[in-house]
Amino acid sequence: MKAYQANDLRTITEILVDLEKRNYFKSKSETVSEKDKLKAAISNLRRHINILENEIISIKQNDTFKTINSIDDLDNYFIKTKEKLEMELQELKNEKLG
């Protein structure tokens, strides 16, 4: 405002150039276009969320997930499973030799 009142054309021109570079002045069609793009992006994200939610539901209904989810102590589970498999391996080796 001071530059305008002082008829400082150079400062007013610099302000104008700065404003134009930062795209403060957009046409209405550009603004609507950006709004439409955002709406489309939101719609796309909502579809993607629905797909992921359905996948999560499917995973939670899977027997393997239910089994793993029911195990309280995974370390203990794997130790016992390892022992069981080692015993089965030894039995198979004994059958092969015997």
C-alpha positions as CSV (number, residue, x, y, z in Angstrom):
1,M,0.0,0.0,0.0
2,K,2.9,2.4,0.8
3,A,4.6,1.7,-2.5
4,Y,1.3,2.5,-4.3
5,Q,0.7,5.7,-2.4
6,A,4.3,6.8,-3.0
7,N,3.9,5.9,-6.7
8,D,6.9,3.6,-6.4
9,L,6.4,1.8,-9.7
10,R,9.6,-0.4,-9.3
11,T,8.5,-1.8,-5.9
12,I,4.9,-2.4,-7.2
13,T,6.3,-4.2,-10.2
14,E,8.5,-6.4,-8.0
15,I,5.5,-7.2,-5.8
16,L,3.5,-8.1,-8.9
17,V,6.2,-10.4,-10.3
18,D,6.6,-12.1,-6.9
19,L,2.9,-12.7,-6.6
20,E,2.7,-14.1,-10.2
21,K,5.6,-16.4,-9.6
22,R,4.0,-17.9,-6.5
23,N,0.7,-18.5,-8.4
24,Y,-1.5,-16.5,-6.0
25,F,-3.7,-15.6,-8.9
26,K,-5.3,-18.7,-10.5
27,S,-8.2,-18.7,-12.8
28,K,-11.4,-20.2,-11.6
29,S,-11.0,-23.1,-14.1
30,E,-7.6,-24.0,-12.6
31,T,-9.1,-24.0,-9.1
32,V,-12.0,-26.2,-10.1
33,S,-9.6,-28.5,-11.9
34,E,-7.5,-28.9,-8.8
35,K,-10.7,-29.5,-6.7
36,D,-11.8,-32.2,-9.1
37,K,-8.3,-33.8,-9.0
38,L,-8.5,-33.9,-5.2
39,K,-12.0,-35.4,-5.2
40,A,-10.8,-38.1,-7.6
41,A,-7.7,-38.8,-5.5
42,I,-9.9,-39.0,-2.4
43,S,-12.3,-41.4,-4.2
44,N,-9.3,-43.5,-5.3
45,L,-8.0,-43.7,-1.7
46,R,-11.4,-44.7,-0.4
47,R,-11.6,-47.5,-2.9
48,H,-8.1,-48.6,-1.9
49,I,-9.0,-48.5,1.8
50,N,-12.0,-50.7,1.1
51,I,-9.9,-53.2,-0.7
52,L,-7.4,-53.3,2.2
53,E,-10.2,-53.7,4.7
54,N,-11.6,-56.6,2.8
55,E,-8.1,-58.2,2.6
56,I,-7.7,-57.8,6.4
57,I,-11.1,-59.4,7.0
58,S,-10.1,-62.3,4.7
59,I,-6.7,-62.8,6.5
60,K,-8.4,-62.8,9.9
61,Q,-10.8,-65.5,8.7
62,N,-7.9,-67.6,7.4
63,D,-7.1,-70.8,9.5
64,T,-3.4,-70.2,9.5
65,F,-3.9,-66.7,10.9
66,K,-6.2,-68.0,13.6
67,T,-3.7,-70.7,14.5
68,I,-0.8,-68.2,14.8
69,N,-2.9,-65.7,16.6
70,S,-3.9,-68.3,19.2
71,I,-0.3,-69.0,20.1
72,D,0.5,-67.2,23.4
73,D,4.3,-67.8,23.4
74,L,5.8,-68.1,20.0
75,D,9.3,-68.8,21.3
76,N,8.0,-71.8,23.3
77,Y,5.9,-72.9,20.3
78,F,8.9,-72.9,18.0
79,I,11.1,-74.7,20.5
80,K,8.5,-77.5,20.9
81,T,8.0,-77.7,17.2
82,K,11.7,-78.0,16.6
83,E,12.0,-80.8,19.2
84,K,9.1,-82.6,17.7
85,L,10.6,-82.4,14.2
86,E,14.0,-83.5,15.4
87,M,12.3,-86.6,17.1
88,E,10.5,-87.4,13.8
89,L,13.7,-87.0,11.9
90,Q,15.5,-89.4,14.2
91,E,12.7,-91.9,13.9
92,L,12.9,-91.7,10.1
93,K,16.7,-92.2,10.3
94,N,16.2,-95.2,12.6
95,E,13.6,-96.8,10.2
96,K,16.0,-96.3,7.3
97,L,18.9,-98.0,9.2
98,G,16.8,-100.7,10.8
